[in-house]
């Protein structure tokens, strides 16, 4: 393991160490999957939690993880000054404003816990993967992208909101700078959800395109996608109810009819819940079978690396512009850029963070040549 962290890291310790050193009460803001993940890490690292609070409209006298969920004002009255730990994700402007207000009155952290299962992005992780992170940083093609990458690493380490707040750009700016869609796109949408990214593309092309291929693994969400396509009367579109992977086959899938659904590359696991089912998976190369791709989007809840491998021949042949999620796994920040470099030496990488806390909606934008 390297004894140093990347040269662009300016934080001096990670959020978990900062919380371990705290003498003030520590309170979680929020409930749900994110809070459960953070509570597990706190327990593993002997970080005591003094209380849990929620936005006023969600406080109804119920409990979470053994705590009575309270209003922020009630905890302020009981505890005085406390450290706030944001334990849920949001892109809604009114919620982001609440985060900023909390940050202005309390020491506030938004710890990074992987969306997909995997390693925490802590100080030891930054040391262990220092060289890979610096190699990925060196591939970035413009100053803003390098700033965003450095800010993302510093945020993942520290959980401090200003790293996101100061380096956020609109999704429109990414389309205008990198993707630049035309009316002749052969669009491949991996993780098509309910058609939201197809709608987004069409908003930039006056509804025109050459072809669309869309993969969505969740059955309920796929029905919504199909309904949207039918209502919009879109033609020359191929909808595939499958996950994106390196090759055709079947995998376990944690289907929750939402954005936290994810593939599980373990075929013999028996410890899965009622939401986990076996589903088909496909590769881009197999589905397209040599057909062109000019614009490729990957937002596949932690399977981005495997989905990229499954699109290797398509990428090498057609060099499409790519929108690539970079936030599901800690390793994605370096593994995905280095994989793209392996596929094509003249890869050009952009990076942008769009409004979200924590560092969700942080994407690589890829061009070639």
C-alpha positions as CSV (number, residue, x, y, z in Angstrom):
1,X,0.0,0.0,0.0
2,X,1.2,3.5,-0.8
3,X,1.9,5.7,2.2
4,X,0.7,8.8,0.4
5,X,-2.6,10.0,-1.0
6,X,-3.1,11.6,-4.4
7,X,-1.4,14.9,-4.8
8,X,-4.7,16.8,-5.3
9,X,-6.1,15.7,-1.9
10,X,-6.1,18.7,0.4
11,X,-8.1,17.1,3.3
12,X,-6.1,15.9,6.2
13,X,-8.3,13.0,7.4
14,X,-11.4,11.1,6.4
15,X,-14.9,11.7,7.7
16,X,-14.9,8.5,9.8
17,X,-11.7,9.6,11.6
18,X,-13.2,13.0,12.2
19,X,-16.4,11.5,13.7
20,X,-14.3,9.2,15.9
21,X,-12.5,12.2,17.3
22,X,-15.7,14.2,18.0
23,X,-16.6,15.0,21.6
24,X,-20.0,16.6,20.7
25,X,-23.1,14.5,20.2
26,X,-23.5,13.0,16.6
27,X,-27.0,12.9,15.1
28,X,-28.1,11.4,11.8
29,X,-30.4,13.3,9.5
30,X,-32.6,10.9,7.6
31,X,-33.8,7.3,7.6
32,X,-33.7,4.4,5.1
33,X,-31.0,2.4,3.3
34,X,-28.4,5.2,3.5
35,X,-28.9,5.6,7.2
36,X,-28.6,1.8,7.7
37,X,-25.3,1.7,5.8
38,X,-23.9,4.7,7.8
39,X,-25.0,3.2,11.1
40,X,-23.3,-0.1,10.3
41,X,-20.0,1.8,9.6
42,X,-20.4,3.8,12.8
43,X,-20.9,0.6,14.8
44,X,-17.8,-1.0,13.2
45,X,-15.7,2.1,14.0
46,X,-17.2,2.7,17.5
47,X,-18.7,6.0,16.6
48,X,-21.6,6.7,19.0
49,X,-24.9,8.1,17.6
50,X,-26.9,10.3,19.9
51,X,-30.1,10.7,17.9
52,X,-31.9,10.7,14.6
53,X,-33.9,13.6,13.1
54,X,-35.9,14.1,9.9
55,X,-37.5,17.0,8.1
56,X,-40.4,18.3,10.1
57,X,-43.1,17.0,7.7
58,X,-41.7,13.4,8.1
59,X,-41.7,13.4,11.9
60,X,-44.7,11.5,13.2
61,X,-43.5,9.9,16.4
62,X,-42.1,6.8,14.8
63,X,-38.8,5.1,15.5
64,X,-35.8,4.1,13.4
65,X,-32.9,1.9,14.5
66,X,-34.0,2.1,18.1
67,X,-34.2,5.9,18.1
68,X,-37.4,8.0,18.3
69,X,-37.2,10.2,15.2
70,X,-37.3,13.8,16.2
71,X,-37.4,17.3,14.6
72,X,-34.1,19.1,14.3
73,X,-35.3,21.9,16.6
74,X,-36.1,19.4,19.3
75,X,-32.6,17.9,19.2
76,X,-31.1,21.3,19.2
77,X,-33.1,22.1,22.3
78,X,-32.1,18.8,24.0
79,X,-28.5,18.5,22.9
80,X,-27.4,22.1,22.1
81,X,-24.6,21.9,19.6
82,X,-24.3,18.6,17.7
83,X,-22.6,17.2,14.7
84,X,-25.1,16.4,11.8
85,X,-24.6,13.5,9.5
86,X,-26.7,13.5,6.4
87,X,-27.9,10.0,5.8
88,X,-30.0,10.2,2.6
89,X,-29.6,11.4,-0.9
90,X,-31.5,14.1,-2.8
91,X,-31.3,16.3,-5.9
92,X,-34.4,18.4,-5.0
93,X,-33.5,22.1,-4.7
94,X,-35.5,22.6,-1.6
95,X,-33.8,19.6,0.1
96,X,-30.3,20.8,-1.0
97,X,-31.2,24.2,0.5
98,X,-32.0,22.4,3.8
99,X,-28.6,20.7,3.7
100,X,-26.9,24.1,3.1
101,X,-28.8,25.6,6.0
102,X,-27.8,22.8,8.3
103,X,-24.2,23.1,7.2
104,X,-24.3,26.8,8.1
105,X,-25.4,26.2,11.7
106,X,-23.8,22.8,12.6
107,X,-20.7,20.9,11.7
108,X,-22.2,18.7,8.9
109,X,-21.0,15.7,7.0
110,X,-22.5,13.6,4.2
111,X,-20.5,10.4,4.4
112,X,-19.9,8.6,1.2
113,X,-21.1,5.0,1.4
114,X,-21.1,3.1,-1.9
115,X,-24.4,2.8,-3.8
116,X,-23.3,-0.7,-4.8
117,X,-21.7,-2.9,-2.2
118,X,-17.9,-2.4,-2.0
119,X,-15.0,-0.7,-0.3
120,X,-15.4,2.6,1.6
121,X,-13.6,5.6,0.1
122,X,-11.6,6.2,3.3
123,X,-8.0,7.3,3.9
124,X,-6.7,3.8,3.6
125,X,-8.5,3.4,0.2
126,X,-7.0,6.6,-1.1
127,X,-3.5,5.4,0.0
128,X,-4.0,2.0,-1.5
129,X,-5.2,3.3,-4.9
130,X,-3.1,6.5,-5.0
131,X,-1.3,5.7,-8.3
132,X,-4.5,4.5,-10.0
133,X,-6.4,7.7,-9.0
134,X,-3.5,9.9,-10.2
135,X,-3.5,8.0,-13.5
136,X,-7.2,8.5,-14.0
137,X,-6.8,12.2,-13.1
138,X,-4.1,12.6,-15.8
139,X,-6.5,11.3,-18.4
140,X,-9.0,14.2,-17.9
141,X,-9.0,16.5,-20.8
142,X,-9.9,20.0,-19.4
143,X,-9.4,22.1,-16.3
144,X,-13.0,21.9,-15.0
145,X,-12.9,18.1,-15.2
146,X,-9.7,18.0,-13.2
147,X,-11.3,20.3,-10.6
148,X,-14.4,18.1,-10.4
149,X,-12.4,14.9,-10.1
150,X,-10.2,16.4,-7.3
151,X,-13.3,17.8,-5.5
152,X,-15.1,14.4,-5.8
153,X,-12.1,12.7,-4.1
154,X,-11.9,15.3,-1.4
155,X,-15.7,15.0,-0.8
156,X,-15.6,11.2,-0.7
157,X,-12.9,11.4,1.9
158,X,-14.2,14.2,4.0
159,X,-18.0,14.3,3.6
160,X,-17.8,18.1,3.5
161,X,-20.6,19.7,1.5
162,X,-18.6,22.6,0.1
163,X,-16.7,20.2,-2.2
164,X,-20.0,19.4,-4.0
165,X,-21.5,22.8,-3.7
166,X,-18.6,24.6,-5.3
167,X,-18.1,22.2,-8.2
168,X,-21.7,21.5,-9.5
169,X,-22.7,22.0,-13.1
170,X,-26.1,21.6,-14.9
171,X,-26.8,18.5,-17.0
172,X,-27.4,20.8,-19.9
173,X,-23.8,22.0,-19.8
174,X,-22.6,18.4,-20.2
175,X,-24.8,17.9,-23.3
176,X,-23.5,21.2,-24.8
177,X,-19.9,20.5,-24.0
178,X,-19.4,16.8,-24.6
179,X,-22.4,14.9,-25.9
180,X,-23.7,17.4,-28.5
181,X,-26.5,15.1,-29.7
182,X,-27.6,15.4,-33.3
183,X,-30.8,14.2,-35.1
184,X,-28.9,11.2,-36.5
185,X,-27.9,9.5,-33.3
186,X,-27.8,5.7,-32.8
187,X,-28.5,5.9,-29.1
188,X,-27.8,2.9,-26.7
189,X,-29.3,3.5,-23.3
190,X,-28.1,1.1,-20.6
191,X,-30.3,1.5,-17.5
192,X,-33.1,3.2,-19.4
193,X,-35.3,3.3,-16.3
194,X,-38.8,4.7,-17.3
195,X,-37.5,6.5,-20.4
196,X,-36.2,9.6,-18.7
197,X,-32.9,9.7,-20.5
198,X,-34.6,9.0,-23.9
199,X,-36.8,12.0,-23.2
200,X,-33.8,14.0,-22.3
201,X,-32.0,13.1,-25.5
202,X,-35.1,13.9,-27.7
203,X,-35.3,17.3,-26.0
204,X,-32.0,18.2,-27.6
205,X,-32.8,16.8,-31.0
206,X,-36.3,18.1,-31.6
207,X,-37.5,14.5,-31.2
208,X,-35.4,13.1,-34.1
209,X,-32.9,10.2,-34.0
210,X,-31.7,7.3,-36.2
211,X,-32.2,4.4,-33.7
212,X,-32.6,3.7,-30.0
213,X,-31.7,0.5,-28.1
214,X,-32.7,0.6,-24.5
215,X,-31.9,-2.0,-21.8
216,X,-33.8,-2.0,-18.4
217,X,-33.7,-5.0,-16.1
218,X,-36.5,-4.3,-13.6
219,X,-39.8,-5.8,-14.9
220,X,-42.1,-3.1,-13.4
221,X,-39.9,-0.3,-14.6
222,X,-39.6,-1.9,-18.0
223,X,-43.4,-1.8,-18.3
224,X,-43.3,2.0,-17.6
225,X,-40.6,2.3,-20.3
226,X,-42.6,0.4,-22.8
227,X,-45.7,2.5,-22.0
228,X,-43.8,5.7,-22.5
229,X,-42.4,4.5,-25.9
230,X,-45.9,3.5,-27.0
231,X,-47.5,6.8,-25.9
232,X,-44.8,8.8,-27.5
233,X,-45.2,6.7,-30.7
234,X,-41.4,6.2,-31.1
235,X,-40.3,4.0,-33.9
236,X,-37.0,2.3,-34.8
237,X,-36.5,1.5,-31.1
238,X,-35.5,-1.8,-29.6
239,X,-36.5,-2.3,-25.9
240,X,-34.7,-5.2,-24.1
241,X,-35.9,-6.3,-20.6
242,X,-32.4,-7.3,-19.4
243,X,-29.5,-6.0,-17.4
244,X,-26.3,-4.8,-19.1
245,X,-23.3,-7.1,-18.6
246,X,-20.2,-8.5,-20.2
247,X,-22.0,-11.3,-21.9
248,X,-25.5,-12.8,-22.3
249,X,-26.7,-15.0,-19.5
250,X,-28.6,-14.8,-16.2
251,X,-27.8,-13.1,-12.9
252,X,-29.4,-12.4,-9.6
253,X,-31.1,-9.0,-9.5
254,X,-32.2,-7.0,-6.5
255,X,-35.3,-5.6,-8.1
256,X,-36.9,-2.8,-6.0
257,X,-38.6,-1.1,-9.0
258,X,-36.4,1.9,-8.6
259,X,-32.9,3.3,-9.0
260,X,-31.4,1.1,-6.3
261,X,-32.1,-2.1,-8.2
262,X,-28.8,-3.8,-8.9
263,X,-27.3,-6.9,-10.5
264,X,-25.5,-9.5,-8.2
265,X,-22.8,-11.4,-10.0
266,X,-23.1,-14.4,-7.5
267,X,-25.0,-17.3,-8.9
268,X,-24.9,-19.6,-5.8
269,X,-26.0,-17.1,-3.1
270,X,-29.0,-18.3,-1.0
271,X,-29.1,-15.3,1.3
272,X,-31.2,-13.0,-0.8
273,X,-34.5,-11.3,0.0
274,X,-37.9,-11.5,-1.6
275,X,-37.0,-8.8,-4.1
276,X,-34.1,-10.8,-5.5
277,X,-34.9,-12.7,-8.7
278,X,-33.0,-14.3,-11.6
279,X,-33.1,-12.1,-14.8
280,X,-31.5,-12.2,-18.2
281,X,-28.5,-10.0,-18.9
282,X,-27.1,-8.9,-22.3
283,X,-24.0,-7.3,-23.7
284,X,-24.1,-4.3,-26.0
285,X,-22.0,-6.2,-28.5
286,X,-24.4,-9.1,-28.7
287,X,-27.6,-7.0,-28.9
288,X,-26.2,-4.7,-31.6
289,X,-24.5,-7.5,-33.5
290,X,-22.4,-5.0,-35.4
291,X,-25.0,-2.2,-35.8
292,X,-23.8,1.3,-35.1
293,X,-23.7,3.2,-31.9
294,X,-22.9,6.9,-31.8
295,X,-24.1,7.8,-28.3
296,X,-23.9,5.4,-25.3
297,X,-25.2,6.0,-21.8
298,X,-24.4,3.7,-18.8
299,X,-26.1,4.1,-15.5
300,X,-26.4,0.5,-14.3
301,X,-26.1,0.7,-10.5
302,X,-22.5,-0.6,-10.1
303,X,-22.3,-2.8,-13.2
304,X,-20.7,-0.1,-15.3
305,X,-17.3,-1.9,-15.6
306,X,-18.8,-5.1,-16.8
307,X,-21.2,-3.3,-19.1
308,X,-18.3,-1.4,-20.7
309,X,-16.5,-4.7,-21.3
310,X,-19.6,-6.0,-22.9
311,X,-19.5,-3.0,-25.3
312,X,-15.8,-3.3,-26.0
313,X,-16.1,-4.1,-29.8
314,X,-18.8,-1.5,-30.3
315,X,-16.7,1.2,-28.6
316,X,-13.5,0.2,-30.4
317,X,-15.3,0.2,-33.8
318,X,-17.6,3.2,-33.5
319,X,-16.0,5.3,-30.8
320,X,-19.4,6.7,-29.5
321,X,-19.7,9.6,-27.2
322,X,-20.4,8.2,-23.8
323,X,-22.2,9.3,-20.6
324,X,-20.9,7.1,-17.8
325,X,-21.9,7.1,-14.2
326,X,-18.9,7.3,-11.9
327,X,-20.5,7.1,-8.4
328,X,-21.8,3.6,-7.7
329,X,-18.6,2.0,-6.5
330,X,-15.5,3.6,-4.9
331,X,-13.3,1.8,-7.5
332,X,-15.2,3.4,-10.4
333,X,-13.3,6.6,-10.2
334,X,-10.1,4.9,-11.5
335,X,-11.2,1.6,-12.9
336,X,-13.6,3.1,-15.5
337,X,-11.1,5.7,-17.0
338,X,-8.3,3.1,-17.1
339,X,-10.5,0.6,-18.8
340,X,-11.5,3.2,-21.5
341,X,-7.8,4.0,-22.0
342,X,-7.2,0.3,-22.6
343,X,-9.9,0.2,-25.2
344,X,-8.8,3.3,-27.1
345,X,-5.5,5.2,-26.5
346,X,-6.9,8.5,-27.7
347,X,-9.8,8.6,-25.2
348,X,-10.7,12.1,-24.0
349,X,-12.4,12.2,-20.6
350,X,-14.6,14.9,-19.2
351,X,-16.2,14.9,-15.7
352,X,-19.1,16.8,-14.2
353,X,-21.1,16.7,-11.0
354,X,-24.7,17.6,-11.3
355,X,-26.9,18.8,-8.4
356,X,-27.0,16.0,-5.8
357,X,-25.9,15.2,-2.3
358,X,-24.0,13.0,-1.8
359,X,-21.8,12.7,-4.9
360,X,-24.5,10.9,-7.0
361,X,-24.9,12.1,-10.6
362,X,-21.2,12.5,-11.0
363,X,-20.4,11.3,-14.5
364,X,-17.6,10.8,-16.9
365,X,-18.2,12.2,-20.4
366,X,-16.2,10.4,-23.0
367,X,-15.1,11.3,-26.5
368,X,-12.3,10.0,-28.7
369,X,-9.7,11.6,-30.9
